[in-house]
Amino acid sequence: MITKLSTYFYSFSAFLIGTSIVVVLYLGLPLGIDFTGGSELEIRGTQDVALVEEVFAEHSLTPRIQTSKIQATGETSLIIRFPEISEEMRQAIVQDLTRRNESITQDRFESIGPVIGNETQEKSIIAVALVLCAILVYVAFAFRKLSYPISSWKYGVVALIALFHDILITVGVVALIAHFTDRDLGVPFIAALLTVLGYSVNDTIVIFDRIRENFLNSTKAYRNFRSVVDKSVRETLVRSLNSSLTTICVLVAILVFGGESMFIFMATLIIGISVGTYSSIALASPLLASLAHREQKMK
């Protein structure tokens, strides 16, 4: 059944990927100071955004201000992001704020230079690339004994295509969320993407392993590989959906009650795991059957 609907799944996936690419190109990725460099100041004791903007304007700075609820006390703090500044300027800004409102206190201050930010960005890209390469090699090695009706290394290629699919769609959706909620993407976003890669490839390998098992145990497999794929997806469908839904339920609870600092990390995991579950069932498996069918026609 899954393989018969493969054209619809391919079209739907292509639409999602295309939309994600348009979103990223049009809106851009709102990278945080981890990647771009800059400063971040968190204060409590006021919700007067106009006052904060006025003080920063006096120091020739245009800040981005975001409200955040402190879970322990229920207070609302302001997270202020702006270009990198010296320690002397930070002290002057805080003094100006407290002079105008004595209840204002500084909770946290971070400052990252542009060189370190660029280095973090490069290392994050390298980390994702290395993970993808390692997954390709592992899957190809795991299925090395299965060379018919499709070469073992193509199992790795299909898994890699599914992972690219998951990353592109997840990045697009999270970029859209970050844009409309005025949030930045930092190192936790990369950590969440790497987690999604591991979760998604695990789902895909479970189905591939069942395909291998059913193929080797079936005397008719050499004549109808598609039926083996359909049977394998049916047998693993409940397991995949139950695993993903229970995980997502926990992540949603953490997203709701975990506080501002966990929002992007949890949102990325929820979206990535959802997309990864879809791709392992409706993209990777039909694609494997399509490649096998193409190889058989060429022989």
N, C-alpha and C positions, 0 to 999 in steps of 0.2 A: 504493500500500500504506500509506504513512504517513497519508494523509488518511482512509483507511477506519478507522484505529485512533485517530483524533483524540479521540473521546470518552474512551477509556481514558487517553490522555496528559493530557487536561484534568483528569480526576479525580485522577490521580496527582500532578499539579502542585498542584492545589488542596489535596490532603492534605499535601504537603510544606510548602506555604506556611502552612496552618493550624497544623501542628505547630511550625513555626519561630516563629510569632507566640505560641503558647502557651508555648514555651520562654522567649522573651524576656520575656513578661509575668510568668511564674512565677518564673524565676530572675533576671531582670534582666540588664543588660549590665554586666559587671565593668570599668568604665572606670578607666583608670590615672590617674596624677597629671597627665598632660598635659591631661586634661579636667576633673578634679575638684579639682585643686590638692592639695598635700601634699608630703611629703619621701620620699626614697628613699636608703637608705644600703646600700652593699655592702661587706662585710668578708670577710676570709679569715683562716685560722689556727684556726678552730674550727667544729665542727658541733654544738655544744651549744646547741640551741634553748632549752632551759630556762634556761640562764644568761642568754641575750640577753633573754628575756621578763622575767626577774627584774630586770635592770638597767633596762629600759624602764618596768617597773611602778613602780620607785622614783621615776621622773620623771613619773608619772601618765599614761603612754602605753601603749596596747594595740596592738602592732605586728602586721602580717601578715608572716610569714617564709617565704621560698621558697629552696630550695637551687638552685645553679647550678654546672655544671662549667666550669672555665676550660680551654679547649681547648689553649692553649699549654703549660700546666704539668701538666694533669691534676688540679689541686687542686679542691676543692669550696668555693665561696664561699656566703655567705648574703646574700640580697637582702631588706632589711627596709623595709617601707613603713608610714608612719604620718602623722598630720596634720602640717601645716607647723609648723616650729619655728625658733627664732632660732639664729644662729651660736653664741652663747654656750652654749645648751643642747646643740647638737650636739657641741661640744668637751667639755662635761661628760659626755655619754653615752659618747663614745669613750674618754675618760680612765678612766671607771668600768669599761668593758669591758677595757681593757688592764691595769688594775690587778688584775683578777681572772684575766686570762689574758694573759701578756706576748706570746704569739705572735700575738695578734689585731692585724691591721693594716687600715686603711681603704683601700679601692680607689677608691671613688667616692661622691660625695654630690650629690644634686640636690634642689632645693626650688622649687616652683612655687606661687605665690599663687592663691587661688580666683578672683580677677578674671581673671587670665591664662588659667586653666584654662577658665573659662566662655567667654572670647573665642575660644580655640582650638576649643572645641566648636561655637560658632556659625559660625566660618569653615569648619569641616569640613563642616557641613550645607550651607552656601552653595556650597561647592566641588562637592559631589555634585550638588546641584540644577542648577547651571550646566552641568555636564557632561551631565546628562540632557537639558536644554533644547537644548544645542548639537547633541547627537546627533539629536534629533527634527528640528531644522531641516535638518541636513545630509542625513539620509536622505530627507526629503520633497523636498529640492532635487535630490538625485541621481536620483530617480525621477519628476521633474516631467513628463517627456514620455510617461509611461505612465499614462493616465487610464482605461483600460478593461481588465478588467472591474471594477477597483477604483480609487478615487481615489488619486493619488500620495501625498497627505499621510497616507493610512492605512498606507502602508508604514512611515512614521515612527512612527505610533501603535503598530503591531504590534511594531516593534523596541523601543519604550519599554516596552511591557507585558512583553516577554521580559526586559528589563534589570531591571525591578522584581522580577520573579520570581527572577532570579539573586541580586539583593541580599538580598531577604528570606530566602531559603533559606540563603545563605552566612552571613548574620549570625546566624541561628538556630543553625546547626551550630557555628560558631566560638564563639558564646556558651556552648554546651553544653560544648565542649572546654575553654574557659577556666575554666568553673565547676569541672569535675572535676579539672583540673590546677592549679588555684589560680594562674591567670595573669591579667594585666590587659590591657585593650585600649587602646592608645595611638595616637599619630599613625601609626606603621607600619601599623596595621590599616586606617586610612582610605586610606593610600597604596596598599595592596593592593586595596582595594575599587575605587578609581579605575582601577587596572591591569586588574582583572577586567572592568570596564565596557568598556574599550577592546578587550580581547581578545574579549569576547562579541559586541559589536556588529560587529566585523570578521568573525566567523564568520557572523553573520546576513546581513550585506551580501553576502558571497560567494554565499550561496544565493539571496538575492533577485536578485542580478545575473544568476545563471544562469536563474532563473525568467523574468526580463525577456527575456533573449536567446532562450530557447526559445519564449517566447510570441510574440515578434515574427517568429520564423522558421517558425512553424507556422501553416498555413492552418486547422487544426482547433481552434486555441487558443480561438477565440471561442465554440466550442460546449462545450469541456471544459477549463476552467481547472485542475480538480483533477488531471487527467492530466499537465499541464505541471508542476505542483508536485511530483508524485510522481517524474516523470522527472528534474527538477532536483535533488531531494534524493538520488536514486540516484547521479547523476553526481558530486555533490560529497561524498558520504558518506565515501569512503575518504580523501579529502584532509583533511576535517575531523577524522576520528578519528586519522589519522596525526600531524597537526599537534599535536593536544591530547595524545596519548599521549607523544610525544617530549618535549614541554614538561614534562609532569607527571613523567616519569622524572627529568629534571634537577632539578626542584623537590624531589622526594622525597630525592634525594641531598643537596641543600643542607639540607633539613630535618633529616636524620639527622646530618650531619657539621658543620653550620653553627653550632652553639652555641645557647644559650638565647635570645640577643637576636634571633635570626632565626626563632624557632619560630612565633609568631603570624602574622608576615608571610607565611612560606612556607605555613603551613597554610591561611590565607585564600586564597592564590593557587591552591593545589591544589584546594580545594573549589570555589572560584568558577569556575575554568576547566572543571572537570568538569560543574558545573551549567550553565554557559554553553554548552558543547558540546551537552548534552542539549536545552536550550531552543531553540537555533538550528535543530536538526533536528526535534525532536518537538513543539515548541510554536509557534514563530514561523511556520514554514511551513504547518502545518495550519490555524493561526488565520487566516492570509492567505487560504487557500482557502475557509474557512468564511465570512469576511466577503464575499468575492467572490460566493459562492453566495447569500448573503443579499441582496446588492445586486441580483443578477440576478432573484431571486424577487420583489423589490419593484417591479421595472420592469414 
